[in-house]
Amino acid sequence: MSPRRPTLLMPLFLPNVEVAFRGWMGGAIYVQNLATVLSQLPEGERPRIVILTDGGLDAPLPRMLFNQAAVEGIFEPNGKPLAVKPSLAPDILDASGQPDLARITVLFDQAAAIFPVLRSMFNTNKALHWIPDFQHRHLPEMFDAEEMEQRNTEFRIMTHSRQFVLVSSEAGRQDLKRFYPTATARTYIWHFTSGLDSSAVAPQDPRPRFELPESFLFAPNQFWKHKDHLTLFRAITLLRDRGIPAVVACTGRDIDVRHPGYADELRSFIVDNRLQDRVKLLGTVAPDILLNLFRYAAAVVQPSLFEGWSTVVEDAKALGRPLFLTNLPVHREQAADAGPLADFHFYPPGDAVALADAIASEWPNLTPGPDPIAEAGAEAARGLRARASAQAFVDIMRDMQEQG
């Protein structure tokens, strides 16, 4: 077998991804972004990614990832190849051109790292155990007793009986130290950048399609309870009562697996408070439409009560749009590299009056996009962050090999 770049195994099969990806788009976005930024490295510098899946080629995430340059093969967990690019074929085929299980086993065994590992089922010095956040410790009311116990048990094993743990932010690392002060695992931080590439999507005004006014606010979040759409809708009610014509467009899946009735509660609030002309629920939209909603919005709103690393914040940074967001430590952390032109407005989580006050204060200054100058600067900064993000993960893999 010829010398090759280090291999990253992605175990996208049950039960490993069940907890994190069960209706949670953020988990899939995190993995997609990792594959994307690694693919943007020069070929000689990037790891090669091999995916293990029990969903076959019908599984949407592995199929989507296979389009990335760094992803070279998809296999079943038992080693059966499902899709292999020519660059990987010499390492797994025998002299007759057939898959060789022994060679495939060597490929897996020689992997530099296994990620994402979300369950303690992997007891190996190559497993990078990912703790996306400690939301259950900050907002226990969002979880039932069974999931609380499962998270606590898994995280304790990961931090005390495994070698490597990855968190998504410095805020996450501080939480790990706080909740697991005797942890022995080596801890890394890796956070993603936005996957929105404004240079790849031409401006196309989404307002006529969705019957939006010239100036509108944009809130792109799944309808999970901790995203706190309710505070946003209360703020919109207050703004209406003050005579400010604020309209918010919301995208995202309307399913909260922990609180199945939450979306209906929000719809009832809209009707009961006569907000049908002020709150527009657009559902899940295609990536190009999502980008243009960011691009044309007067401002973005991120009302979440807790985040591991916010996609909304990264996307607003990538498009150079004004942003109203909760004053969470992780949001402050994300704002730190947004650049001197960033227009961020923080407010206390759950405070509808403070959010309404912040929007009202800025409303005369909010201008709908596109803003080509701000967007060009933001895109250049996003490219630099993506390159740094890719290099940071390569450095993590290298350090794991040295430690192992």
Residue, then its C-alpha position, 0 to 999 in steps of 0.5 A: m500500500s502506497p504512502r497516503r495522507p492521513t485518513l479520517l473515519m466518519p462513523l455515521f451509523l447507529p447508535n453513534v449518531e442517533v442522539a445528536f442527529r435525531g432531528w437536529m440539523g446542526g449536527a449534520i451541518y457541523v459534519q458537512n462543514l468539516a468535510t467542506v473546509l477540509s476539501q478546500l485544502p490543497e490536495g497534499e495537505r488535506p486528510r482523506i475522509v472515509i465514511l462508515t454508514d448503515g444507511g446505504l447510499d440512500a442515506p442523505l448525509p453520506r450521499m451529500l458528503f461524497n460530493q466533497a473532494a476530501v471524501e474518498g469512500i463510503f463503506e458499511p461498518n463491516g467493510k463492504p464498499l458502497a462508493v469509492k473514488p479512484s484515488l482510494a481504489p488502489d488501497i482497497l482492491d486486490a490484483s483482480g480489481q475486487p474489494d479486498l477485506a484485508r486491505i480495507t481492514v488495514l485502511f480502517d486500522q491505520a486511520a489517524a482519527i475517528f470522528p464524530v464520536l458521540r457515544s462512548m461505544f468507541n474505546t480507542n485512542k483514535a476516537l475523537h469524542w464530540i460533546p456538542d454542548f452542555q445544554h442539559r446542564h444549563l436548561p434541564e427543563m428542556f430534557d426528560a429524565e432519561e435523556m438527562e441520565q444518558r447524557n450525564t453517563e456518556f459525557r462522564i465516560m467520555t471525559h474520564s475514561r476516554q483519551f480525546v474529547l472535542v467541544s465546539s467553543e471555549a464556552g464549551r471547554q469552560d463548561l466541561k471544566r465546571f461540570y467535570p473538574t476531574a476530567t482526564a481526557r485531552t480536550y480540543i476545540w473546533h468550531f465550524t464556519s458558515g457554509l454559505d458562499s455568497s460568491a456562488v449564488a447570484p442575488q435574487d430577491p425572495r420578497p415577492r415569492f414570500e410576500l415580504p415587505e421591503s424591510f423584514l427581519f430574518a430568523p432561520n432556526q429550527f423550531w426547537k423550544h430552546k431557540d425561543h421563537l416565543t420571545l421573538f414573537r412577543a417582541i414583534t407584538l410589542l413593536r406592532d403596538r408601538g407602531i413599528p412595522a417589523v415583520v419577521a420571516c422564519t425558516g426551519r423545520d417545525i419539529d421539536v422531538r423533545h417537545p412535539g407540541y411546541a410548533d402548534e403553541l407558536r402557531s396559536f400564539i401567532v393567531d391569538n395575537r393577530l400576528q399573521d401579517r407580522v410573522k411569516l413561517l416559510g418552512t424549510v427552504a433550499p440553500d440558495i433561497l436561504l442565502n438570499l433571505f439572509r442577503y435581502a433581510a434588513a437584519v437577522v435575529q438569533p433569540s436562542l437560549f443556548e447554543g454550542w456554536s451557532t449556525v445563524v451567527e456564522d451565516a450572518k457573519a458570512l453575509g455581513r448582515p446586522l444581527f440581534l442576538t442573545n447575550l450568551p458567552v458563545h455568541r460573544e465568542q463568535a462575535a469576536d472575529a466578526g471584524p470591525l464592521a460587524d453590526f451586532h446587537f446583544y440582549p438578555p436571553g428571554d427578554a422580549v422587551a429588551l429585544a423590542d427596544a433594541i430593534a426599535s432603536e435600530w429600525p430607522n438605520l436598518t437597510p435591506g440588502p444586498d450590500p455588495i461592499a459589506e458582503a464582499g468583505a464578509e466573504a473574504a473574511r469567511g474564506l480566511r476563517a474556513r482555511a483556519s478552521a480546516q488547518a485547526f482540525v488537521d492540527i488536532m489529528r496530528d496532535m492525537q497521533e503524537q499523543g497516541 
